[in-house]
Amino acid sequence: MAAEEVKWRFKPNKAVNTASEITIRGVLNAIMSALEPSDARPVIPLGHGDPSAFPCFRTSSAAEDAIADAVRSAKFNSYSPTVGILPARRAIAEYLSRDLPYKLLPDDVFLTIGCSQAIEIAVTVLARPGANILLPKPGFPYYEARAAFNNLEMRHFELLPERGWEVDLDEVESLADENTVAIVIINPGNPCGNVYTYEHLKKIAETARRLGIAVIADEVYAHLTFGSNPFVPMATFGSIAPVLTLGSISKRWIVPGWRLGWLVASDPNGYLRKTKIIESITGFLNISSDPATFIQGAIPQILEKTTEVFFDKIVNLLRESADICFEKIKEINCITCPQKPEGSMKRGGDNELAESNFCYRSIFTCRWTEKDEDILQEACKEAIVLDNYQVLLLCMRSIGTVGHAKARPKDHGASHPEPVGLELDRAPASTQGCLGAQLGTFEQTLSLEQCVPKSGMEYGPSHPKLGWTKSNAVTGGYVTALVMAPNMTKAHGACAY
C-alpha cells in the first residue's frame, strides 16, 4: 500500500529572514559561509565587534569578583521580576544620574538582555500601524532589522561628515510628518566614532520637541571617548523631549557575553507614562525573557567598585589605536577619513582599532577576469577596511566608459590577483545606481537581473535577497562589502581577505 502523501500546512515566517538579512550577524554569517573550507589560510575577522576576545581587553577584577560573589551568595538563583530586580535597577538609576541635572528612579529603569533587547523593545512599543521612525545614515543596522520585522517605516537622515557626523537637522524636519514617532541618536557614534557636543544634542532635543517625537538614545558606548568632546548623555535634555536611553555593561566593562543592558525612561515630565509607553514596555517584558538573575545581582557591586584606573586603561588603548589607525589610513590614497574617531569601538586585534567610519572613493574589490580590464580604473594596492556594518554587496554590470585612466590588474590570470579599485566618485549616476543596495534600508532594492555581471567577473559571497549562490563566491581573492545608495556620491564599505 502506497504511503499517504501528506500536505503539510506549516510555512516559515518570511519576515524573520528578511529582518535577519539586514543585521551584522546575518551579513557576516553569509560571508563566512562563502569561504572555501579547503583554504587553510587564516581568516581575519574585520567584522569583529567583541573586544573581550583579545587579551588586552579584559574586564575589571571588581566585575569578576561581583559575579562570583553573586553566585556564591545563593540569593540570585530564582526567576527575576519582569522589569529586573530592585537592587540592580536602583544601582543603575544612581549610576546614570551622576551625569544628569535630575535624579532617575528605579521605576524608570528596565533591565534587558543586553542593549539589543533594549533596541527591540523601544522599536516594538512604538511600532503602531502607519508609523515611521527616523534612523541615522550611516547607523547601526539592527534598528533597520527590528523596524522591518515590526512593519515600521524607516526614514533615513544623513550624518554630515564635514561637520563631525552631526545630524542633518534640516533633513530631519523635512522627513518627519504626523506619523513619525521617534528619532534614533547613537552617541558615541556607531559606526562613525563621533561624539556629539552639548550644543548639538540640545538642538536635537529641541527639534524632537517641535516635531512631537521621542528620542531613542543609543549610548552603549557611553564614556568610551578619547577626543576633544566629552560624553554628554541625551537624557540631559529629557525635560525638553522625552528620551528612551539604551545602554549596557557590554562595552565599557568589556563583557558583551554577560548580556545585561537597560532601557531607561529619561523623562522628568512623565510624557512616556501619560502616553502609556511605559505600560507597553512592561507588557513587552511580560512576554519575553530576562537577563540572568545572578548577573543582575552583581550589578550594584560592579558599578560601585570598578575603579577609574580600569576605565582609563581601556580609553587609553582606544586612543592609541585610533591614532595609529588614522595615521595609517592617510597613507592609502583610495580611502578618505573625514574625521579622526573620538569614541566608541568595534575592532579587535594586536593593535585594537577604534570604531570609525570611512568614505570609500575607490574600494570595489573582488576577483577579476581578463575581460574586465577595459572598465578598471586605479589599482588599490592596499585596503584597510574598518566598518563592515551594513551591507553584503558584490555586483556590477556593464559600466561603460568612465573617461579616466584605466588600470590593468597585475597577474590578472593568477589565482590571487591584486584588488582593483573603481573610482565611485567619478562614476556616472546610472553606474552608481547599479552598484549598490543597502539591505532593506534604502527605498530602492536592486533585483537580481540588475546586478548580474555582464563582463564575466566572478562575484560573491552569497546574498539571500538578490539570490546569489555559494557557487559564485570568491574563494581565492577578496570578499567585499559595499554600501552604496543610488543617489550617493561616495560609498561606505568593508572588505575581508
C-alpha angles and dihedrals in degrees: 000000000000117000114257113253110234122209104214114213101202122100133174123264101248091198089071094057092042091054092043092057090063096054127094089238091052093051095044092047089053090051093047093047089056094058118110108252092209093056105102096192114117118254119231107213103218089172092061112138099171115088092180088078089075126071096230089063109061127147122251122279087235090062093048092049091048092056092047092048092049092051095045092048090067087213096112106051096102133083116284124237113260095260096037134269116306099238091056094046091048091050093050092047090053092044094052094041091064089080098039135086089229137039123258119217128221088248088063091061127082119184118224141184094264125310091294091071089046088057090047092052096045093050095042098050091051096045101102117158113286095013126134134201131209115233130184122248112240097029146129108304096214087081090058090048094052093043091051092049091051095045090242112154114240123215117184127213123195126250109218113231093191088059099046093275092298119170115267094236094182089058091047090057092047092051098048124089138162090291096054111113107176149354123226117224119185112198125198084033127254115221099001101056092224127142118210123228125238090250095052093047090051090053089051091053092048091050091050090051092052089051094044094234136131125246118231103204113198104199101160088131094049114157093007091118129133106167136077097287118076119218113267117187116232088227087074084082097042090119089061097047131356113264130202104204116204122195147135145188090250100098108026092046095034094235109119090153093063089071100210118145140143145221112207129192101223093186116122091177092058098232092141091056094044091053091046094241089130090052089052092050090054090047091054091051090051090065099039139066127270133229113264109285095226090055089052089049091055095052099088091053093043093053094043102044106036106107131221088242089070094047092047091053092054094046092048090053090052093046093051092047093049090051093051094044095047093050093048093047090057088062092062111084096200097057128069122197107195095195138010110252114258102181152003126043144226118159129075136198143100088312103033112224119220117229110266143151125233131192109230116213098170112018116122108127132174140114114303133203127214091260092065099064094092092064098042126107131178117004113234105216093184134028121188106179123186111167113063092160113123124019147035104205132153111154138126136163133182104330100183124200117334095185099234138101113295124225125212111214114236115251091001089173094053124099093247109038119180116261116264125210129223113205099234093181090066099040116110119255092255090056092050090051093059094043102066153034124167106222107263092329108092118060091239116064116183122236124233091252091057092053102044108118112245097190099062101255121148117240140183178015109245118278113196094198094052095037099243116160136217090247088071094050124126104250105171108023133034138332115206133191115198133184112207129158119200093246099037121114094203134038132227116207154138139227136204124196 
